[in-house]
Amino acid sequence: MILENCWLVTMDDAGSEYARGWLQIEEGLIAALGAGDPPEPGKDLHGAVVTPGFVNTHHHLYQTLTRARAADADLFTWLKTLYPVWARIDDQMEYAAARCGLAELALSGCTTVFDHHYVFPRGVSGLVEAEVRAARELGVRFAASRGSMDLGESDGGLPPDSLAEEIDAILADTERLAALHDGDRVQIVVAPCSPFSVTTRLMEESAALARRLGLQLHTHLAESVEEAEYCQATYGCTPVEYCERVGWLAEDVWCAHCIHLSQAEIERFGAQGVGVAHCPASNLRLGAGIAHVRELLDAGVRVGLGVDGSASNERGDLFFELKQAMLVARGRGGGTAMTAREALRLATRGGAAVLRRDDIGSLEPGKRADLSVWATDGLALGGAEDLVAGLVLSGPHRVKTLYVGGEKVVDGGALVRASEEEIASEHRKEAARLWR
């Protein structure tokens, strides 16, 4: 398959772009690309912008069931309000929630999704498997996590005791789910939830297990002032110092949010190779603050974008996040703090780096043919001189065509493998059942 007559944004090391380019796909991989006319005629994209597929580095798919709740709360109040509701989730609800969230993400140009699932009600099984099934059905790449919480309220944690699991059970289930990991369509990540919901022992033993199995590690970190106060009162240190204490400042780790970091801690992240999932819309929604992304990038930190949970960002749209990332960076550091292309790089190459994948995130020969086709003939880009900057500045947009491994997942702005209307209908039923 050859795609031609498009503005090709490769996101390679040189930042190569071809204002009238072409791209050839063979057996799910990018075989060749270039400027001008292709070696043989292909599908005419009529000047569309083609980018690598977006990579979402932090999400909570189950939260699509609980949107627009505790709408004016800070992080801790929001969590304590919703924990009792999340404690009623079962695998059928999880499947409906995952299909809804993954469909939203695919329609926003996202080809790879990491989900941080850490809520495991007692007596309920198959939650991670339900998410993986939904991802396979829709056709997106999926990084699933066996998250965990073992520090309940009675022991000084934030979650209710009913959601606190036993450490040995957590570790055993994590090892069981590791069998799903294939490094291509499905990844498994070890992901204790946060400093205020897990014990030191769980952090340490999770790290040991992940390293024995060759899996990556993920957690929430430095998201709010309340978290910093909790760490100081409980552990006598900052969240980053706590991470270092439990062996989590390493290149096989990435953390979500990382808003409240000192410059020295930012530089430590860069030196140790720790990645960051930047979630601007959720951070603003909860009033948590704005991450110092320019400083993180300048320190050599791997930074990607995350939608975060659909209960703290009611729109599962990674395009919206890349625009928000650019805007909040400029709000903090001025009009030159982040360009449109730098924001686009966070959503593509940056996300791939955070997940430690060198086979996605850019359009280069030999890489997987994960790409988004964006129409440029609509109202929003009328008069735009630079179509790439115009695309970002006028976003978010619904993707016209989305390819994962060379196969269409979205075509003509509609899901190929599922019905958007059917997904929405089933999701409403399961949300209603949760709230009964």
C-alpha positions as CSV (number, residue, x, y, z in Angstrom):
1,M,0.0,0.0,0.0
2,I,1.2,3.5,-0.9
3,L,-0.2,6.7,0.5
4,E,0.7,9.8,-1.6
5,N,0.1,13.6,-1.9
6,C,0.3,14.3,1.9
7,W,2.2,16.5,4.3
8,L,4.3,13.8,5.9
9,V,5.5,14.6,9.5
10,T,8.0,11.9,10.3
11,M,9.1,12.8,13.9
12,D,12.5,11.2,13.1
13,D,15.7,12.4,14.8
14,A,16.1,15.2,12.2
15,G,12.4,16.3,12.3
16,S,12.0,15.5,8.6
17,E,8.9,16.7,6.9
18,Y,7.7,16.4,3.3
19,A,5.1,19.0,2.3
20,R,4.2,16.7,-0.7
21,G,5.2,13.3,0.4
22,W,4.4,9.6,0.1
23,L,4.7,6.5,2.3
24,Q,4.8,2.8,1.5
25,I,3.6,0.1,3.9
26,E,4.4,-3.6,3.6
27,E,3.4,-6.4,6.0
28,G,2.5,-3.9,8.7
29,L,5.8,-1.9,8.6
30,I,6.9,1.3,6.9
31,A,8.9,0.1,3.9
32,A,9.9,3.5,2.4
33,L,8.9,7.2,2.3
34,G,10.0,10.3,0.6
35,A,9.1,13.6,-1.2
36,G,7.4,14.1,-4.5
37,D,6.0,11.3,-6.5
38,P,6.1,7.7,-5.2
39,P,7.7,4.8,-7.1
40,E,4.3,3.8,-8.3
41,P,0.8,5.4,-8.0
42,G,-0.9,5.0,-4.6
43,K,-3.9,6.4,-2.6
44,D,-4.2,10.1,-3.1
45,L,-4.6,11.8,0.4
46,H,-5.4,15.2,-1.2
47,G,-3.0,17.2,1.0
48,A,-3.8,15.6,4.3
49,V,-1.3,15.8,7.2
50,V,0.1,12.4,8.2
51,T,1.7,12.0,11.6
52,P,2.8,9.0,13.7
53,G,-0.1,7.6,15.7
54,F,-0.4,9.1,19.2
55,V,0.8,7.3,22.3
56,N,-1.2,7.7,25.5
57,T,1.1,7.1,28.5
58,H,-1.4,7.4,31.4
59,H,-5.1,6.6,31.6
60,H,-7.7,5.0,33.9
61,L,-10.3,3.5,31.5
62,Y,-12.6,2.3,34.2
63,Q,-13.3,5.9,35.1
64,T,-15.4,6.5,31.9
65,L,-18.2,5.1,34.1
66,T,-18.0,8.0,36.6
67,R,-17.6,11.2,34.7
68,A,-18.6,14.7,36.0
69,R,-18.6,13.6,39.7
70,A,-17.0,15.7,42.5
71,A,-16.6,18.3,39.8
72,D,-15.2,21.0,42.0
73,A,-13.0,18.9,44.3
74,D,-9.2,18.7,44.8
75,L,-7.4,15.3,44.3
76,F,-7.9,13.8,47.8
77,T,-11.5,14.9,48.1
78,W,-12.2,13.6,44.6
79,L,-10.7,10.2,45.3
80,K,-12.4,9.7,48.6
81,T,-15.8,10.6,47.0
82,L,-15.3,8.1,44.2
83,Y,-13.5,5.2,45.9
84,P,-16.7,3.7,47.3
85,V,-18.3,3.7,43.8
86,W,-15.3,2.2,42.1
87,A,-15.4,-0.6,44.7
88,R,-18.5,-1.9,42.9
89,I,-17.0,-2.3,39.4
90,D,-17.0,-5.8,37.9
91,D,-15.5,-7.3,34.7
92,Q,-18.6,-6.5,32.5
93,M,-18.5,-2.9,33.6
94,E,-14.7,-2.8,33.0
95,Y,-15.2,-4.1,29.4
96,A,-17.8,-1.5,28.6
97,A,-15.7,1.2,30.1
98,A,-12.5,0.1,28.2
99,R,-14.3,0.0,24.9
100,C,-15.7,3.5,25.4
101,G,-12.4,5.0,26.4
102,L,-10.4,3.2,23.8
103,A,-12.8,4.2,21.1
104,E,-12.5,7.9,22.2
105,L,-8.8,7.6,22.0
106,A,-8.7,5.9,18.6
107,L,-10.9,8.6,17.2
108,S,-8.5,11.2,18.5
109,G,-5.6,9.6,16.6
110,C,-4.2,7.4,19.3
111,T,-2.7,4.0,18.3
112,T,-1.1,2.9,21.5
113,V,-2.7,3.2,25.0
114,F,-1.3,2.6,28.5
115,D,-3.9,2.1,31.1
116,H,-3.1,2.2,34.9
117,H,-5.7,0.0,36.5
118,Y,-5.4,-0.3,40.2
119,V,-8.9,-0.9,41.5
120,F,-9.6,-4.6,42.2
121,P,-12.7,-5.1,44.3
122,R,-12.8,-8.3,46.4
123,G,-14.3,-11.3,44.7
124,V,-14.0,-9.8,41.2
125,S,-11.7,-11.2,38.6
126,G,-10.9,-10.7,34.9
127,L,-10.6,-6.9,35.0
128,V,-7.3,-6.6,33.2
129,E,-8.3,-9.3,30.7
130,A,-11.5,-7.4,29.9
131,E,-9.4,-4.4,29.0
132,V,-7.1,-6.4,26.8
133,R,-10.1,-8.0,25.0
134,A,-11.5,-4.6,24.3
135,A,-8.2,-3.3,22.9
136,R,-7.8,-6.3,20.6
137,E,-11.4,-5.9,19.3
138,L,-10.9,-2.3,18.5
139,G,-7.4,-2.9,17.0
140,V,-5.2,-0.6,19.1
141,R,-1.9,-1.5,20.8
142,F,-2.4,-1.8,24.5
143,A,-0.1,-1.5,27.6
144,A,-2.0,-2.9,30.6
145,S,-1.0,-2.6,34.2
146,R,-1.5,-4.7,37.2
147,G,-1.9,-1.8,39.5
148,S,-2.4,-2.2,43.2
149,M,-3.4,-0.7,46.6
150,D,-2.6,-2.3,49.9
151,L,-2.7,0.6,52.3
152,G,-6.2,1.1,53.5
153,E,-7.7,3.9,55.6
154,S,-7.3,2.0,58.9
155,D,-3.5,1.8,58.2
156,G,-3.1,5.4,57.3
157,G,-3.8,5.3,53.6
158,L,-6.4,7.1,51.5
159,P,-8.4,4.3,49.9
160,P,-11.1,2.4,51.9
161,D,-10.0,-0.9,53.5
162,S,-12.4,-2.8,51.1
163,L,-10.0,-1.9,48.2
164,A,-6.8,-2.8,50.0
165,E,-5.3,-6.1,48.8
166,E,-2.8,-8.5,50.3
167,I,0.7,-8.1,49.0
168,D,1.2,-11.8,48.2
169,A,-2.0,-11.9,46.2
170,I,-1.0,-8.8,44.3
171,L,2.4,-10.2,43.3
172,A,1.0,-13.6,42.4
173,D,-1.7,-12.0,40.1
174,T,0.9,-9.7,38.5
175,E,3.1,-12.7,37.6
176,R,0.0,-14.5,36.2
177,L,-0.9,-11.6,34.0
178,A,2.7,-11.2,32.8
179,A,1.9,-14.2,30.5
180,L,-0.2,-11.7,28.4
181,H,2.9,-9.6,27.6
182,D,4.1,-9.9,24.0
183,G,5.9,-6.6,23.7
184,D,4.0,-5.7,20.5
185,R,0.2,-5.6,20.7
186,V,0.1,-6.2,24.5
187,Q,2.5,-5.0,27.2
188,I,2.1,-5.6,30.9
189,V,3.4,-3.1,33.4
190,V,3.8,-3.4,37.2
191,A,2.1,-0.3,38.7
192,P,1.5,0.2,42.5
193,C,-0.9,3.2,42.7
194,S,0.7,6.0,44.7
195,P,2.6,6.8,47.9
196,F,-0.6,7.3,49.8
197,S,-2.2,4.0,48.8
198,V,0.6,1.4,48.9
199,T,3.1,0.3,51.5
200,T,6.9,0.5,51.3
201,R,7.1,-3.2,51.1
202,L,4.8,-3.4,48.1
203,M,6.8,-0.7,46.3
204,E,10.0,-2.6,46.9
205,E,8.7,-6.1,46.1
206,S,6.9,-4.8,43.0
207,A,10.2,-3.4,41.7
208,A,12.0,-6.7,42.4
209,L,9.2,-8.7,40.6
210,A,9.2,-6.3,37.6
211,R,12.9,-6.5,37.2
212,R,12.9,-10.3,37.5
213,L,10.2,-10.5,34.7
214,G,11.7,-7.8,32.6
215,L,8.7,-5.5,32.9
216,Q,8.4,-1.8,33.4
217,L,7.3,0.1,36.5
218,H,4.8,2.9,36.8
219,T,3.1,5.0,39.6
220,H,1.6,8.4,40.3
221,L,4.1,10.8,41.8
222,A,4.2,14.4,43.0
223,E,0.7,15.2,41.7
224,S,-0.5,17.5,44.5
225,V,0.5,19.5,47.5
226,E,-1.5,17.1,49.7
227,E,0.6,14.2,48.5
228,A,3.8,16.1,49.3
229,E,2.5,16.8,52.8
230,Y,1.5,13.2,53.2
231,C,5.0,12.0,52.3
232,Q,6.6,14.4,54.6
233,A,4.4,13.4,57.5
234,T,4.5,9.7,56.8
235,Y,8.0,9.1,55.4
236,G,9.8,12.2,56.4
237,C,10.8,13.1,52.9
238,T,9.5,14.3,49.5
239,P,7.8,12.0,47.0
240,V,10.9,11.9,44.9
241,E,13.1,11.1,47.8
242,Y,10.7,8.3,48.8
243,C,10.9,6.9,45.3
244,E,14.7,6.9,45.5
245,R,14.5,5.1,48.9
246,V,12.4,2.2,47.5
247,G,14.6,1.8,44.4
248,W,12.3,3.5,41.9
249,L,14.6,6.1,40.4
250,A,15.7,4.1,37.4
251,E,15.3,4.0,33.6
252,D,12.7,1.2,33.8
253,V,10.3,3.6,35.6
254,W,8.0,6.3,34.5
255,C,5.7,8.4,36.7
256,A,2.5,10.2,36.1
257,H,2.1,14.0,36.7
258,C,5.3,15.0,38.5
259,I,4.0,18.5,39.0
260,H,5.7,19.4,42.3
261,L,9.4,18.7,41.6
262,S,12.3,21.0,42.5
263,Q,14.9,21.8,39.8
264,A,17.3,19.4,41.5
265,E,14.7,16.6,41.4
266,I,14.1,17.3,37.7
267,E,17.8,17.0,37.0
268,R,17.8,13.7,39.0
269,F,15.1,12.3,36.8
270,G,17.1,13.2,33.7
271,A,20.3,11.6,35.2
272,Q,18.5,8.4,36.3
273,G,16.4,8.0,33.1
274,V,13.0,8.3,34.8
275,G,10.1,9.0,32.4
276,V,7.1,11.3,33.0
277,A,3.5,11.2,31.8
278,H,2.3,14.8,31.5
279,C,-1.5,15.1,32.0
280,P,-2.3,18.8,31.6
281,A,-6.1,18.7,31.4
282,S,-6.5,16.5,34.5
283,N,-4.0,18.5,36.5
284,L,-5.9,21.7,35.6
285,R,-9.3,20.1,36.3
286,L,-8.3,19.1,39.8
287,G,-6.4,22.3,40.5
288,A,-3.2,20.3,41.1
289,G,-0.9,22.6,39.2
290,I,1.2,22.6,36.0
291,A,4.2,20.4,35.4
292,H,7.5,22.0,34.5
293,V,7.6,20.3,31.1
294,R,10.1,22.7,29.5
295,E,12.5,22.2,32.4
296,L,12.0,18.4,32.2
297,L,12.7,18.3,28.5
298,D,15.8,20.5,28.9
299,A,17.1,18.1,31.5
300,G,16.8,15.2,29.1
301,V,13.8,13.6,30.8
302,R,11.6,11.3,28.6
303,V,8.2,13.0,28.6
304,G,5.0,11.8,27.0
305,L,1.3,12.8,27.3
306,G,-1.5,11.2,29.2
307,V,-5.2,11.8,29.1
308,D,-5.5,10.5,32.7
309,G,-8.7,9.1,34.1
310,S,-12.0,10.0,32.4
311,A,-13.4,11.1,35.8
312,S,-10.8,13.8,36.1
313,N,-10.6,14.6,32.4
314,E,-14.0,13.9,31.0
315,R,-12.7,13.9,27.4
316,G,-10.6,10.9,26.3
317,D,-8.9,12.8,23.6
318,L,-5.1,12.8,23.2
319,F,-5.2,15.6,20.6
320,F,-6.8,17.8,23.2
321,E,-3.8,17.0,25.5
322,L,-1.2,17.9,23.0
323,K,-2.8,21.3,22.5
324,Q,-3.2,21.8,26.2
325,A,0.5,20.8,26.8
326,M,1.5,23.6,24.4
327,L,-0.8,26.2,25.9
328,V,0.1,25.6,29.5
329,A,3.8,25.6,28.6
330,R,3.3,29.0,27.0
331,G,1.2,30.2,29.9
332,R,4.1,29.4,32.2
333,G,7.1,30.3,30.0
334,G,5.9,32.6,27.3
335,G,5.1,32.2,23.6
336,T,8.3,30.4,22.7
337,A,8.2,27.9,25.5
338,M,6.8,25.1,23.3
339,T,6.2,25.0,19.6
340,A,3.3,23.1,17.9
341,R,5.8,20.5,16.6
342,E,7.3,20.0,20.1
343,A,3.8,19.3,21.4
344,L,3.2,16.9,18.6
345,R,6.5,15.2,19.4
346,L,5.4,14.7,23.0
347,A,2.3,12.9,21.7
348,T,4.2,10.6,19.4
349,R,8.0,10.1,19.8
350,G,7.9,11.2,23.4
351,G,5.2,8.7,24.3
352,A,7.0,5.9,22.6
353,A,10.2,6.8,24.5
354,V,8.3,6.7,27.8
355,L,7.0,3.2,27.1
356,R,10.6,2.3,25.9
357,R,9.4,1.3,22.5
358,D,11.7,2.1,19.5
359,D,9.4,0.5,17.0
360,I,6.6,3.2,17.1
361,G,6.4,6.9,17.6
362,S,7.9,8.0,14.3
363,L,7.5,7.3,10.6
364,E,10.7,5.7,9.4
365,P,11.5,2.6,7.3
366,G,11.4,-0.6,9.4
367,K,9.1,0.9,12.1
368,R,5.5,-0.2,12.6
369,A,3.0,1.4,10.3
370,D,1.0,3.2,13.1
371,L,-0.1,6.5,11.6
372,S,-2.8,9.1,11.7
373,V,-4.3,10.9,8.6
374,W,-5.7,14.4,9.3
375,A,-7.9,16.1,6.7
376,T,-6.9,19.6,5.9
377,D,-9.8,20.6,3.6
378,G,-12.3,21.6,6.4
379,L,-13.2,24.9,7.9
380,A,-10.7,24.8,10.8
381,L,-7.6,25.0,8.5
382,G,-8.9,27.5,6.0
383,G,-6.2,30.1,5.5
384,A,-3.5,28.2,7.3
385,E,0.0,28.8,5.9
386,D,1.6,26.1,8.0
387,L,-0.7,23.1,8.0
388,V,1.1,21.3,10.8
389,A,1.1,24.3,13.2
390,G,-2.5,25.0,12.1
391,L,-3.6,21.5,12.9
392,V,-2.3,21.7,16.5
393,L,-3.4,25.3,17.1
394,S,-7.0,24.6,15.8
395,G,-7.3,21.2,17.6
396,P,-8.7,19.0,18.8
397,H,-9.7,17.1,15.6
398,R,-11.3,13.7,14.9
399,V,-8.8,11.6,12.9
400,K,-9.9,10.8,9.3
401,T,-8.0,7.5,9.0
402,L,-6.0,5.6,11.7
403,Y,-3.7,2.8,10.8
404,V,-2.2,0.3,13.4
405,G,0.3,-2.0,11.9
406,G,-0.9,-1.0,8.5
407,E,-4.5,-2.0,9.2
408,K,-7.3,0.6,9.4
409,V,-8.8,1.1,12.8
410,V,-10.6,4.4,11.9
411,D,-11.8,5.2,8.4
412,G,-13.7,8.3,7.3
413,G,-13.8,9.4,10.9
414,A,-15.6,6.2,12.0
415,L,-14.5,3.1,13.8
416,V,-13.8,0.2,11.5
417,R,-14.2,-2.8,13.9
418,A,-17.0,-1.6,16.1
419,S,-20.0,0.7,16.2
420,E,-19.6,3.9,18.1
421,E,-23.4,4.0,18.8
422,E,-23.4,0.4,20.1
423,I,-20.4,1.1,22.4
424,A,-22.1,4.2,23.8
425,S,-25.4,2.3,24.4
426,E,-23.7,-0.5,26.2
427,H,-21.6,1.9,28.2
428,R,-24.7,3.8,29.4
429,K,-26.3,0.5,30.6
430,E,-23.2,-0.5,32.6
431,A,-22.8,3.0,34.1
432,A,-26.4,2.9,35.1
433,R,-25.9,-0.5,36.7
434,L,-22.9,0.8,38.6
435,W,-24.9,3.7,40.0
436,R,-28.0,1.7,41.0
